[in-house]
Amino acid sequence: MSPLLARWQAGDPDALHEVLPLLYPEMRRTAEACLRGRGDTVSLEAAGLIHEVFLRIAGDKEPPRIHDKAHFLAFAAKMMRRILVDRIRERNTAKRGGGLPNLPLDDQLEGEGANLDTSLDVATALSRLALVHPSAARVIQLRYFGGYELQEVAEIVGASLTTVIRRLRRGEQWLAREMSPRRKARSK
């Protein structure tokens, strides 16, 4: 995998096409986790989301600096979230309100496969979290958007399970405070 990524980084576009079949099963799992519970808020399937990620990556004049397979998968998960948020924004622009559910953050953070990214407010708050606590934001992105188990997140970020849990809790608490109705009312 690393030699293919190195070839791609060196400017060989064919190397990216060789990476797709190798990473497709894991990227499909990530895409399905991103789309789970979304209903009709985004008209996109997992395969389409994966292909859009690859089209955007391939379309970049200079490839992003990817170190290894785990870094590539984390980058792809982040890009999937961006694509979905862009689609939601487009829908909201076309139709005021857009039919998006306005769920409390606690409901969105609970349970397996929670859907943090169903709300533009949450996406915006997560971007702000990345500025303040980048490691917490990365853990949340991998866990909720990437669909990874906590142990898998620990392996990807190169930290202990305890550290990952601490970062996840920090990020969830920060997002809950940021998303509280009282705080949102003050910022308007």
N, C-alpha and C positions, 0 to 999 in steps of 0.2 A: 504494500500500500504506500509506504513512504517514498519508494522510488518513483511511483506514478505521480504522487503529489509534487515531488521535486521536479520532475519533468514538466509538469503543468506550470509550476512556479517559474521555471526557466523559459516559458513561452510556448510550450508544445500544447496546442489546443486538443490534439487527439488524446492526450493523457487523461483529460477530464472525461472524455467519452468512455474511456476504459474504466474509470472509477465508478461510474453510475451503476453498472451491473453488480459490482462488488458491495456497494453500500445500499443498494435499493431496498433490501428487506428491512434494514434498520431505519432507513429514512421513511419507509412506508409506515412503520410502527409509530414513528414520531408524528407523521402527517395525520394519521388516524387519531392520535391523542389530541392533536390541535383541533381537529374537526369534530370530535366527539361532543354530543349534546348541543350542537350548534343549530340544529334544525334547519330552517330555510334562511337563516341570516346571511349565509354565504353560499353562493351556487358554485361549489367547487368540490371535487372529490380528491381523495388522497393522491392518486396517480397524477392528476392535473396539478396539484400543489407541488409535488416533487418535480415535475417537469418545468413548472414555472421557476422554481428555485434554480434548476440547472440552466435554464435560458438566461436568467438574470446574471448568474455567475459567469456563464460563457460570454455574455454580452459585455462584461466589464473589460475595458481596455487593459487594465492591470489587475491580475488576480489578487485576491486578498491573501495576506500572509497566513497560511495554514501550516501548522507544525506536524500534525499527525491525524490519524483517523478520528480520534475522540474530538480533537479541535474542529475538524471538518464537520462532524455530526452536530456539535454544539453551534457552529456557525450556521449550518443549514436550519436548525431548529429556530434560531433567532430570525433568520430570513423568512421562514414560514410564518412566524408571528407577524412580521412586518407586512407580508403580502396580505394576510387576513385582515389586519388592521386597515390597510389601504383599501381593501374591498369594502369593508364596513363604512369607511369614510366616504367612499364614492357613493354607496347606497344612501347614506344620510344626506349627502349633498343633493342627490337626485330627488329624494323624498324626505322632507323634514320629519324628524323623529325616527324614521327608518325601521320601526318595529323592534328595536333592540330592547331586550329585557333590562330593567334597571334593578339588579339584584344587589343586596347588601354584600360587602366583601366577605363576611363570615360564611355566607352560603356558598360563595364562589371558591373559598379556600378549603372547604370541608370535603372529605371523601376522595376516593380514587378518581383520577382523571378529571379533577375540578377544572372549570373553564374560566381561568383568570382573564383571558383575552377576549371574552364576549363583550366587554364594555370598553369603550374608548377612554373612559375615565381611568380605568385600571391600567390600560396601556400607557397612558400619559404618566400616571403615578409610578409605574414600573420604570419608565425612562428616567424620571427624577431620582428614583431609588438607585439606579445605576450610577448616577453622579455622586451620591452620598455614600453608598455602601455597595461598591461594584461586586464584591464577592457574594454578598447576600442576593443581589439581583441575578447573578449568574446561576446560583443554586435554584432560585425560584423559576427561572426560565427553563432550566433543564428538568426540574421536577414537574412543573405544571404544564409547560408548553411542549417539552420534549417527551414527557410521559415516562421518564426514567425512574426506577426505584432509587431509594436513598443510597443504597450501597453502590449502585451504578454511578450515581452523581459523585459520590466520594472518589471513585476510581477516575472519573473524567477530570475532576478538578484537582486531583492529587492531594486530597486531604482525608483526615480520619472521619469516620462516620459521626463521631461526637461533634467534630467541628462543623460538618455539613448540617447537622441538626440544629446547632447553635445559630449558624448563618440563616437557615431557613426560618427559624423562629424570629430572629431579628428582623428579617425582611418582611415576614407576615405582620409583625407588630407595627413596623414602620408604615406599611401599606394600609393597615387598618386605621391607624391614626390619620394618615393622609386622606383616606377616603371617608372619614367620618362626616356625617351630615353637618355637624357644627363647623368643622374646618372648611368644608366646601362652601358653606354659606358665607363665611368670612372672606373667602378669596374672590367672591363675585362682586 
